[in-house]
C-alpha cells in the first residue's frame, strides 16, 4: 500500500482532514440508523471537500487512491469505536447503577416514568435502553462530581 503524507500538519487546515471528518460523520450516522442525514451530507458537503482534496494531489489516480484509503481508515475507526462502546457499555451500566442519582431515589432503570433528556430537549421513557452517549454523559457527571468533592475536602 502506498504511504500517504499526513492528513494535516499540526495547526494547518487540510482538505484531507475535512474529507476524513465528513467520512467519519457519514459512517457514524449510517451505523446509528440515520441514513437520510448521512446521504444529505454526502450530497451537500462531501463533493466540495473531495474537490479541494483532489486538487492537492499530483494526479486523479493518486487522489482516488487516497480517497479510498481515507474512507477505509474512517470506516475501520468507527468499527473499532463501536466495538469498544459495546464492550464498555455493560461495565458503565454496572458502575452507574450504583452511583446514579436515580438509584438513590429508589427508581429503577426499567421504570416507565420519563426523565428529561438534556441533549435533545425532550423526554424519553426510562424503559428505553441507554445509549452510549447517555452512559458517557453519566460517567462525565460522576467525574465532575468527584472533582467537586475533592475540592471541597481540600478547602475544608
Secondary structure as the mmCIF struct_conf table of DSSP 4:
data_model
#
loop_
_struct_conf.conf_type_id
_struct_conf.id
_struct_conf.beg_label_comp_id
_struct_conf.beg_label_asym_id
_struct_conf.beg_label_seq_id
_struct_conf.end_label_comp_id
_struct_conf.end_label_asym_id
_struct_conf.end_label_seq_id
HELX_LH_PP_P HELX_LH_PP_P1 UNK A 2 UNK A 6
BEND BEND1 UNK A 7 UNK A 7
TURN_TY1_P TURN_TY1_P1 UNK A 10 UNK A 11
HELX_RH_AL_P HELX_RH_AL_P1 UNK A 15 UNK A 31
TURN_TY1_P TURN_TY1_P2 UNK A 32 UNK A 33
HELX_RH_AL_P HELX_RH_AL_P2 UNK A 35 UNK A 41
HELX_RH_PI_P HELX_RH_PI_P1 UNK A 42 UNK A 46
HELX_RH_AL_P HELX_RH_AL_P3 UNK A 47 UNK A 55
TURN_TY1_P TURN_TY1_P3 UNK A 56 UNK A 56
BEND BEND2 UNK A 57 UNK A 59
HELX_RH_AL_P HELX_RH_AL_P4 UNK A 60 UNK A 99
BEND BEND3 UNK A 100 UNK A 100
HELX_RH_AL_P HELX_RH_AL_P5 UNK A 101 UNK A 105
TURN_TY1_P TURN_TY1_P4 UNK A 106 UNK A 106
TURN_TY1_P TURN_TY1_P5 UNK A 109 UNK A 110
STRN STRN1 UNK A 114 UNK A 117
TURN_TY1_P TURN_TY1_P6 UNK A 118 UNK A 121
STRN STRN2 UNK A 122 UNK A 125
TURN_TY1_P TURN_TY1_P7 UNK A 126 UNK A 127
BEND BEND4 UNK A 128 UNK A 128
HELX_LH_PP_P HELX_LH_PP_P2 UNK A 129 UNK A 131
HELX_RH_AL_P HELX_RH_AL_P6 UNK A 132 UNK A 155
#
